Amino acid sequence: MKIYNFSPGPAVIPPSVLGEASRSLVQFEDTGMSIAEMSHRSPKVMGIVEEASALIRELLGLNSDYEVIWVQGGASSQLAVAPMNLTDPKQAIAVADTGYWATKAIKAAEQICKVEVVASSEATGYDRIPRDWTLPKGVRYFHMVTNETINGTQYREIPDLPVPIVADMTSDFLTRPIPIKKFGVIFASAQKNFGLAGVTCVVIRKDLMKTPPNRVIPTIFDYRTHMAAQSLYHTAPVFPIYVSMLTLRWIKKMGGLEKMAEKNAEKAAVLYSELDRNPVFQGSVVEEDRSVMNVCFRTDRAGLEEEFLKYTERNGVVGIKGFPTVGGFRASIYNAMPLDGVQVLAEMMRMFAGRFG
Ligand SMILES: Cc1ncc(COP(=O)(O)O)c(C=O)c1O
């Protein structure tokens, strides 16, 4: 049976990438060795890191103002590392509380600097992006979760602000073109849209690193360390970077970010239009802020939630159970989810409503 993996991350990987990665895991090119056995300082692996960074630069259209680094520790580490690198202890950053990952960012940054929460959609169950707020004076940057993976909201437009945006783009990096000039730092773990768990890509506007903040930054957490060492300061996660590089090649071959955006919008439209007409399921997010990546929905019919999960799993659709604190369902439809996957899920929703609606 064909399995469609709607997991929020680690998530579906393009089959061609899996094929090449599995061959290289046994033997990489003509080396007689597995890619996983090779030194991160060997010319071949250094070439892979360079190509991965070059593809990020090409796909995002980065000029020489920006640097790309690859680090471990997930986006979770970056929630602390970004404010550590950018703020003095007495400085403040601004955050709009859009949900689970904004809340995590606020908690992490509060251990490092001051945090001004400019708005929150908590009162409405994080079903929207809060809009009516003003940026407090003197803040160093605005922290933005471009896509709230757990609550299913997404900024469709990136606001114009007088300060740089530091973006946690973990669940929508490389899924659409972005106005890069608005961002000071972007970070994203690889395991959703462009690779494998174990590595995080960080894009840094270099001028922000010129004057170090007035604090001690442990060397390993200092962006300058990794920028100076071309991401090879310590043992790089070679295999996750390799799979990311293959996935980046795939994104380029598929037509780049314009094409990704077009395909992702098409997939999301299939599910949202089904939600809009289906009597058994309801979308969890206001229309204008619906995520193109994580489609969150529920059913108000008693007992049907478990039933639908069993029905979909039996038929090869896996990973749609919502996050424990949110409940309901969440279909994660990242770059590598094919259109026929969402069509199959929409059809299951129709069939299910036919039986119970
Ligand atoms: C928006 C967002 N930020 C941060 C994270 C944390 O990433 P990691 O588990 O790689 O630390 C996730 C993971 O799902 C996420 O979706």
The ligand as a MOL file (V3000), in Angstrom:
LIG
                    3D

  0  0  0     0  0            999 V3000
M  V30 BEGIN CTAB
M  V30 COUNTS 16 16 0 0 0
M  V30 BEGIN ATOM
M  V30 1 C 8.4480 26.7500 14.0250 0
M  V30 2 C 9.3510 25.8220 14.7630 0
M  V30 3 N 10.3550 26.3180 15.4760 0
M  V30 4 C 11.2100 25.5230 16.1390 0
M  V30 5 C 11.0920 24.1510 16.1080 0
M  V30 6 C 12.0640 23.3000 16.8690 0
M  V30 7 O 12.9230 22.6580 16.0140 0
M  V30 8 P 13.9250 21.5350 16.5720 0
M  V30 9 O 13.0650 20.4250 17.0820 0
M  V30 10 O 14.7340 21.1700 15.3770 0
M  V30 11 O 14.7090 22.1580 17.6600 0
M  V30 12 C 10.0520 23.5710 15.3700 0
M  V30 13 C 9.8930 22.1140 15.3300 0
M  V30 14 O 8.8850 21.5750 14.9730 0
M  V30 15 C 9.1660 24.4310 14.6910 0
M  V30 16 O 8.1580 23.9250 13.9660 0
M  V30 END ATOM
M  V30 BEGIN BOND
M  V30 1 1 1 2
M  V30 2 1 2 3
M  V30 3 2 2 15
M  V30 4 2 3 4
M  V30 5 1 4 5
M  V30 6 1 5 6
M  V30 7 2 5 12
M  V30 8 1 6 7
M  V30 9 1 7 8
M  V30 10 2 8 9
M  V30 11 1 8 10
M  V30 12 1 8 11
M  V30 13 1 12 13
M  V30 14 1 12 15
M  V30 15 2 13 14
M  V30 16 1 15 16
M  V30 END BOND
M  V30 END CTAB
M  END
